Amino acid sequence: MAGSKVIKSLERGLLVLQALQMQPDSSLQELYAFTNISKPSLLRILHTLGRSGLVTRRLADGRYRIGATLAHAPSRREHRDRIAEAAAPILQRLCERVSWPSDLMVPAGDHMEIRETSRSRSPILLQEERIGLQVNWLLTGVGRAYLAYCPAKERQRIFEMLRTSSKAEDRLAREPARLNAILAEVRARGYATRDPTHVGGWYGRPPHADGLISIAVPLRDGPRVLGSINIVWLKTAFSVEAFASRHLGELQDAAEEIVNSLRRRRR
């Protein structure tokens, strides 16, 4: 169509989308280097694309990525990112209400992994976590919250996988009666917390005492569980029982809101 005028704003928006397709999880600086669009203009473009669900911004580190609106049939990784995308604004609002931050964890084989966190948004400085870091199933609150409510066949499959593990964090899988009693207690109480012996650290790595404690609940979508969310605080600040009496309802409401958001996105 020779002679037709080019819509410059649309052209620049498409250039930003192209940059995000070539380099997912981009920072503002990386998008600037790729597109050569000024940062104020980039922010306006990203905000506009974000309102349409074409681009999302990760809560944990502020990096941008293609949104679910443009995604094709999702891979397992994309499915995890869709959960994170739905969770991000809800975890941010929860953090604004309670001040303490939250993490979103999803299943990833013999461990769970962090896919979103509001720690960088909390006024209380805690150890910051990176997307993709791994935690164990059996000693963490998020792992126990998931296992307590997921379908029995899935739970059994995870137990069988962990029984053959040589990692110290997985030894409890070889004590099924004790493990089932712990998960029954989680269901009776309505939330999970980390095992007293678990001081912190990442799956398969040496433990390190982080001084934290948490309560966690599952993301229940009918009979399925999609992941778990928690609220984390300094263990010297509150007992588990005192913190749960204050904030468990808000955490459960946030979990329900995340699942409802995902259901709306599937329609």
DRENVEX-208280 format. One record per residue (C-alpha): residue number from 1; x, y, z. Coordinates in Angstrom, 3 decimals. Layout:
<pts>
@num NUM east X north Y up Z $
...
</pts>
This chain:
<pts>
@num 1 east 0.000 north 0.000 up 0.000 $
@num 2 east 2.396 north 2.628 up -1.305 $
@num 3 east 1.849 north 6.103 up 0.063 $
@num 4 east -0.141 north 4.975 up 3.114 $
@num 5 east 0.832 north 6.686 up 6.349 $
@num 6 east 2.458 north 4.627 up 9.099 $
@num 7 east 0.935 north 4.735 up 12.586 $
@num 8 east 4.120 north 5.436 up 14.514 $
@num 9 east 2.725 north 4.552 up 17.947 $
@num 10 east 1.518 north 1.169 up 16.695 $
@num 11 east 4.846 north 0.570 up 14.992 $
@num 12 east 6.697 north 1.237 up 18.242 $
@num 13 east 4.317 north -1.009 up 20.189 $
@num 14 east 4.951 north -3.853 up 17.751 $
@num 15 east 8.697 north -3.287 up 18.072 $
@num 16 east 8.408 north -3.700 up 21.862 $
@num 17 east 6.438 north -6.938 up 21.425 $
@num 18 east 9.073 north -8.194 up 18.996 $
@num 19 east 11.780 north -7.425 up 21.553 $
@num 20 east 9.908 north -9.383 up 24.229 $
@num 21 east 9.455 north -12.355 up 21.908 $
@num 22 east 13.184 north -12.399 up 21.202 $
@num 23 east 14.183 north -11.893 up 24.829 $
@num 24 east 11.522 north -12.900 up 27.355 $
@num 25 east 11.803 north -11.507 up 30.882 $
@num 26 east 13.364 north -8.208 up 29.774 $
@num 27 east 14.256 north -5.243 up 31.943 $
@num 28 east 13.400 north -1.699 up 30.910 $
@num 29 east 17.073 north -1.106 up 30.129 $
@num 30 east 17.217 north -4.184 up 27.882 $
@num 31 east 14.102 north -3.071 up 26.002 $
@num 32 east 15.620 north 0.381 up 25.564 $
@num 33 east 18.829 north -1.140 up 24.168 $
@num 34 east 16.842 north -3.267 up 21.691 $
@num 35 east 14.279 north -0.707 up 20.532 $
@num 36 east 16.121 north 2.614 up 21.026 $
@num 37 east 12.783 north 4.041 up 22.233 $
@num 38 east 13.203 north 6.519 up 25.082 $
@num 39 east 12.452 north 5.110 up 28.510 $
@num 40 east 9.493 north 7.471 up 29.227 $
@num 41 east 7.941 north 6.421 up 25.906 $
@num 42 east 8.707 north 2.775 up 26.616 $
@num 43 east 6.936 north 3.004 up 29.952 $
@num 44 east 3.837 north 4.477 up 28.277 $
@num 45 east 3.866 north 1.735 up 25.629 $
@num 46 east 4.328 north -1.003 up 28.234 $
@num 47 east 1.527 north 0.434 up 30.355 $
@num 48 east -0.807 north 0.479 up 27.339 $
@num 49 east 0.113 north -3.074 up 26.341 $
@num 50 east -0.274 north -4.170 up 29.949 $
@num 51 east -3.836 north -2.831 up 30.176 $
@num 52 east -4.760 north -5.160 up 27.301 $
@num 53 east -2.989 north -8.138 up 28.844 $
@num 54 east -0.426 north -8.225 up 26.013 $
@num 55 east 2.491 north -7.575 up 28.372 $
@num 56 east 2.898 north -8.283 up 32.079 $
@num 57 east 5.437 north -7.122 up 34.627 $
@num 58 east 6.813 north -9.571 up 37.169 $
@num 59 east 6.323 north -8.521 up 40.767 $
@num 60 east 9.538 north -10.099 up 42.048 $
@num 61 east 12.032 north -8.193 up 39.909 $
@num 62 east 10.053 north -5.807 up 37.700 $
@num 63 east 10.965 north -7.565 up 34.438 $
@num 64 east 8.550 north -7.556 up 31.492 $
@num 65 east 7.238 north -10.513 up 29.489 $
@num 66 east 4.603 north -11.408 up 26.893 $
@num 67 east 1.211 north -11.792 up 28.562 $
@num 68 east -1.197 north -14.706 up 28.472 $
@num 69 east -3.408 north -12.926 up 25.914 $
@num 70 east -0.818 north -13.586 up 23.197 $
@num 71 east 0.217 north -17.056 up 24.341 $
@num 72 east -0.585 north -20.170 up 22.322 $
@num 73 east -1.320 north -23.570 up 23.918 $
@num 74 east 0.884 north -23.299 up 26.995 $
@num 75 east 3.882 north -25.451 up 27.798 $
@num 76 east 4.402 north -26.512 up 31.392 $
@num 77 east 6.686 north -23.512 up 31.932 $
@num 78 east 4.131 north -21.144 up 30.394 $
@num 79 east 1.425 north -22.667 up 32.611 $
@num 80 east 3.515 north -21.812 up 35.686 $
@num 81 east 4.043 north -18.307 up 34.389 $
@num 82 east 0.290 north -17.861 up 33.861 $
@num 83 east -0.271 north -18.713 up 37.514 $
@num 84 east 2.413 north -16.190 up 38.455 $
@num 85 east 0.858 north -13.566 up 36.195 $
@num 86 east -2.531 north -13.988 up 37.873 $
@num 87 east -0.980 north -14.026 up 41.344 $
@num 88 east 1.248 north -10.944 up 41.065 $
@num 89 east -1.283 north -8.131 up 41.631 $
@num 90 east -3.061 north -10.129 up 44.328 $
@num 91 east 0.154 north -10.815 up 46.242 $
@num 92 east 1.049 north -7.145 up 45.972 $
@num 93 east -2.297 north -6.091 up 47.459 $
@num 94 east -1.947 north -8.689 up 50.213 $
@num 95 east 1.506 north -7.335 up 51.069 $
@num 96 east 0.144 north -3.786 up 51.180 $
@num 97 east -2.468 north -4.907 up 53.727 $
@num 98 east -0.322 north -7.069 up 56.022 $
@num 99 east 3.161 north -5.572 up 55.341 $
@num 100 east 4.799 north -9.021 up 55.412 $
@num 101 east 5.580 north -10.543 up 51.974 $
@num 102 east 4.355 north -13.671 up 50.204 $
@num 103 east 5.816 north -16.252 up 47.820 $
@num 104 east 4.083 north -18.304 up 45.123 $
@num 105 east 5.430 north -21.845 up 44.667 $
@num 106 east 4.446 north -24.385 up 41.996 $
@num 107 east 5.290 north -28.088 up 41.485 $
@num 108 east 8.451 north -28.877 up 39.505 $
@num 109 east 9.134 north -32.615 up 39.776 $
@num 110 east 10.979 north -33.604 up 42.952 $
@num 111 east 10.709 north -30.060 up 44.339 $
@num 112 east 8.633 north -26.901 up 44.186 $
@num 113 east 9.952 north -23.679 up 42.699 $
@num 114 east 9.312 north -20.025 up 43.318 $
@num 115 east 7.479 north -18.312 up 40.453 $
@num 116 east 6.539 north -14.998 up 42.087 $
@num 117 east 7.197 north -13.113 up 45.314 $
@num 118 east 6.290 north -9.773 up 46.879 $
@num 119 east 9.433 north -9.566 up 49.016 $
@num 120 east 10.799 north -6.638 up 47.024 $
@num 121 east 7.525 north -4.752 up 47.668 $
@num 122 east 7.445 north -5.274 up 51.433 $
@num 123 east 8.462 north -2.429 up 53.783 $
@num 124 east 10.097 north -5.111 up 55.927 $
@num 125 east 13.481 north -6.139 up 54.552 $
@num 126 east 13.770 north -9.912 up 54.372 $
@num 127 east 16.042 north -12.162 up 52.349 $
@num 128 east 15.058 north -11.644 up 48.706 $
@num 129 east 14.407 north -14.662 up 46.518 $
@num 130 east 14.984 north -15.269 up 42.824 $
@num 131 east 12.451 north -16.718 up 40.413 $
@num 132 east 13.174 north -20.395 up 39.782 $
@num 133 east 14.831 north -21.224 up 43.102 $
@num 134 east 13.813 north -24.612 up 44.478 $
@num 135 east 12.351 north -25.719 up 47.818 $
@num 136 east 11.650 north -29.192 up 49.163 $
@num 137 east 8.220 north -30.782 up 49.344 $
@num 138 east 8.164 north -32.335 up 52.784 $
@num 139 east 9.570 north -29.812 up 55.275 $
@num 140 east 8.306 north -26.490 up 53.887 $
@num 141 east 4.936 north -24.912 up 54.519 $
@num 142 east 4.234 north -24.461 up 50.808 $
@num 143 east 5.080 north -28.087 up 50.080 $
@num 144 east 2.922 north -29.420 up 52.888 $
@num 145 east 0.004 north -27.151 up 51.939 $
@num 146 east 0.076 north -28.530 up 48.393 $
@num 147 east 0.445 north -32.176 up 49.421 $
@num 148 east -2.312 north -31.979 up 52.029 $
@num 149 east -4.916 north -31.001 up 49.438 $
@num 150 east -3.796 north -32.392 up 46.070 $
@num 151 east -5.494 north -35.539 up 44.667 $
@num 152 east -4.454 north -38.757 up 46.408 $
@num 153 east -2.941 north -40.267 up 43.248 $
@num 154 east -0.753 north -37.233 up 42.675 $
@num 155 east 0.335 north -37.199 up 46.310 $
@num 156 east 1.240 north -40.883 up 46.161 $
@num 157 east 3.218 north -40.333 up 42.962 $
@num 158 east 5.256 north -37.597 up 44.642 $
@num 159 east 5.869 north -39.749 up 47.734 $
@num 160 east 7.100 north -42.648 up 45.599 $
@num 161 east 9.482 north -40.381 up 43.717 $
@num 162 east 10.908 north -38.925 up 46.937 $
@num 163 east 11.349 north -42.289 up 48.672 $
@num 164 east 14.254 north -43.110 up 46.357 $
@num 165 east 15.952 north -39.762 up 46.950 $
@num 166 east 19.234 north -39.561 up 48.830 $
@num 167 east 18.631 north -35.935 up 49.877 $
@num 168 east 18.187 north -35.264 up 53.585 $
@num 169 east 15.061 north -33.153 up 52.951 $
@num 170 east 13.283 north -36.179 up 51.456 $
@num 171 east 13.823 north -38.710 up 54.269 $
@num 172 east 10.327 north -38.171 up 55.632 $
@num 173 east 8.942 north -39.845 up 52.498 $
@num 174 east 10.131 north -43.137 up 53.983 $
@num 175 east 7.907 north -42.603 up 57.049 $
@num 176 east 4.435 north -42.678 up 55.455 $
@num 177 east 2.460 north -42.952 up 58.696 $
@num 178 east 4.157 north -39.898 up 60.211 $
@num 179 east 3.898 north -37.944 up 56.968 $
@num 180 east 0.199 north -38.687 up 56.532 $
@num 181 east -0.439 north -37.611 up 60.134 $
@num 182 east 1.309 north -34.285 up 59.468 $
@num 183 east -0.798 north -33.672 up 56.356 $
@num 184 east -3.987 north -34.592 up 58.197 $
@num 185 east -3.090 north -31.971 up 60.803 $
@num 186 east -2.602 north -29.402 up 58.010 $
@num 187 east -6.110 north -30.141 up 56.705 $
@num 188 east -7.611 north -29.911 up 60.189 $
@num 189 east -5.855 north -26.595 up 60.901 $
@num 190 east -6.448 north -25.070 up 57.444 $
@num 191 east -2.850 north -24.048 up 56.811 $
@num 192 east 0.688 north -25.449 up 56.810 $
@num 193 east 3.935 north -24.205 up 58.274 $
@num 194 east 7.527 north -25.383 up 57.957 $
@num 195 east 8.814 north -28.303 up 59.988 $
@num 196 east 10.606 north -27.216 up 63.189 $
@num 197 east 13.776 north -28.909 up 61.930 $
@num 198 east 13.795 north -26.897 up 58.705 $
@num 199 east 15.724 north -23.675 up 59.324 $
@num 200 east 15.775 north -22.511 up 55.691 $
@num 201 east 17.703 north -23.078 up 52.504 $
@num 202 east 17.185 north -24.406 up 48.998 $
@num 203 east 16.515 north -27.928 up 47.807 $
@num 204 east 19.654 north -30.024 up 47.538 $
@num 205 east 21.855 north -27.320 up 49.072 $
@num 206 east 23.236 north -26.988 up 52.610 $
@num 207 east 20.661 north -25.521 up 55.022 $
@num 208 east 21.073 north -21.961 up 56.258 $
@num 209 east 19.163 north -20.377 up 59.116 $
@num 210 east 17.106 north -17.526 up 57.647 $
@num 211 east 15.244 north -16.599 up 60.854 $
@num 212 east 11.887 north -16.841 up 59.054 $
@num 213 east 8.640 north -18.728 up 59.487 $
@num 214 east 5.492 north -18.817 up 57.357 $
@num 215 east 1.946 north -20.019 up 56.996 $
@num 216 east 0.907 north -21.445 up 53.623 $
@num 217 east -2.303 north -22.444 up 51.855 $
@num 218 east -2.959 north -24.204 up 48.536 $
@num 219 east -4.383 north -22.776 up 45.322 $
@num 220 east -7.336 north -25.157 up 44.960 $
@num 221 east -9.067 north -25.299 up 41.587 $
@num 222 east -11.790 north -27.897 up 42.067 $
@num 223 east -10.054 north -31.230 up 42.764 $
@num 224 east -6.710 north -29.903 up 41.495 $
@num 225 east -4.084 north -27.885 up 43.316 $
@num 226 east -2.158 north -25.394 up 41.174 $
@num 227 east 0.442 north -24.297 up 43.705 $
@num 228 east 0.755 north -22.739 up 47.146 $
@num 229 east 1.150 north -19.244 up 48.564 $
@num 230 east 2.452 north -18.164 up 51.936 $
@num 231 east 3.027 north -15.172 up 54.143 $
@num 232 east 6.555 north -14.990 up 55.559 $
@num 233 east 7.639 north -13.195 up 58.731 $
@num 234 east 10.484 north -13.048 up 61.239 $
@num 235 east 9.921 north -15.849 up 63.724 $
@num 236 east 10.836 north -13.516 up 66.601 $
@num 237 east 7.908 north -11.215 up 65.749 $
@num 238 east 4.921 north -13.556 up 66.219 $
@num 239 east 4.139 north -17.139 up 67.086 $
@num 240 east 2.584 north -19.177 up 64.286 $
@num 241 east -0.731 north -19.301 up 66.110 $
@num 242 east -0.835 north -15.542 up 66.768 $
@num 243 east 0.055 north -14.721 up 63.158 $
@num 244 east -2.489 north -17.185 up 61.763 $
@num 245 east -5.235 north -15.744 up 63.953 $
@num 246 east -4.517 north -12.319 up 62.439 $
@num 247 east -3.857 north -13.101 up 58.790 $
@num 248 east -4.979 north -16.605 up 57.789 $
@num 249 east -8.313 north -15.346 up 56.457 $
@num 250 east -6.566 north -12.787 up 54.240 $
@num 251 east -4.182 north -15.442 up 52.903 $
@num 252 east -7.058 north -17.813 up 52.120 $
@num 253 east -8.977 north -14.999 up 50.395 $
@num 254 east -5.897 north -14.224 up 48.272 $
@num 255 east -5.581 north -17.881 up 47.246 $
@num 256 east -9.238 north -17.974 up 46.193 $
@num 257 east -8.847 north -14.714 up 44.282 $
@num 258 east -5.844 north -16.078 up 42.335 $
@num 259 east -7.758 north -19.203 up 41.316 $
@num 260 east -10.798 north -17.150 up 40.279 $
@num 261 east -8.562 north -14.878 up 38.207 $
@num 262 east -7.129 north -17.894 up 36.390 $
@num 263 east -10.616 north -19.238 up 35.713 $
@num 264 east -11.670 north -15.932 up 34.163 $
@num 265 east -8.584 north -15.955 up 31.923 $
@num 266 east -9.473 north -19.439 up 30.634 $
@num 267 east -12.932 north -18.345 up 29.421 $
</pts>
